Amino acid sequence: MLTQWSETYGAPLFIAAVAAENIAAKFAREVNVSADGVSVSIGELQQRFNDLAVSLRDQYKAKYGNFDPTTALNMFSDQWDPSIPSLVFGVGFN
């Protein structure tokens, strides 16, 4: 995630907060399980990772101020991106 998002978000603290939110989203549908006297509290993991994301964002704001890099992204560029395949149009395409 650091190598993929470092150019977009810049600060590792902010990337860690985004990663914690992504992990929390994976645990959103999990529930606590209890069987044969063994309990597993998987449902609490979502809240723990959400709390971690909030804590990391607070650390980011304390270090860099209230700047949120997601609102300052320049989504458009005049440069050609070779990784995007060209569109193919033809007769009869809907």
N, C-alpha and C positions, 0 to 999 in steps of 0.2 A: 504494500500500500504506500509505503514511503516513496519508493521510486516512481510509482505510477502517479501519485497525487502531489508530489513535492513541487512540481512546476505550477500546478493549479492553486494549491493552498499555501505553499511556502513553509509554514511553521509546523514542525513535528507535533507540537501540542494540539494544534487544530486537527491534524490528520488522526491523531490518537483519539480525539473526541468523536470524529466521524466513524472511526473503526469501532469504538465502543457502542455507538448507536446502531451500527450494522449488526454487531453481535447480539445486542438486545433485541433487534427485530427478529433474529433467528429463533430466540427463545420465547417469542410472543405467544406462540400456540402451544407451548409445552405446559403440562400440568404436574402437580405433585402426585406421586405414585406411592402407594403403600400396599405391600403384599407380603404375606408370610412373616409379619413382624418387622419387616425392613421398610423404612421410609426414605424416599428420595425427594428432596425439595427442589425440583428443577424449575418450578414456576417462579421462584424467588430470584432466579438468575437474571431475568429480564429487568427487574427493578434495580438490581445491583449494578448492571451494566449501564442503565440509564442514569443512575446516581454518579457513576464513574464519568460518564460523558459530561454531565453538568459540572462536576468538579474540574475536569480537564479544560472545559470552556472558561470557567472562572479563573483558572491559572493562566490561560491564554490572555484573557482580558486584563488581568493584573500585570502581565508582562508587556503586552502590546497595546493596551487601551481597548476601547470599544469597537475597534475596526473589525469587521466581519468580512473575511476574504471572499465569501460566497456571493456577497452583494457587489463586489468590485470587479468581478471577473469580466474580461472582455470576451464575449462569446463569439464575436464575428472577426474574421480576418480576411484580408485580401490575398493572402498567400494560398497557393494551390496545395492541397493535401493529397499526396499520392496514395495514402492508405484508404481513402474513400473511393470505392469503385464507381465508375461512371454509370449513369442511367442508360438503359437500353429501351428505346421506344420502337414500336413497330405497328403495322396495320392490324387492327383487330384487338389490340390490348385495351382492357377496360381500366 
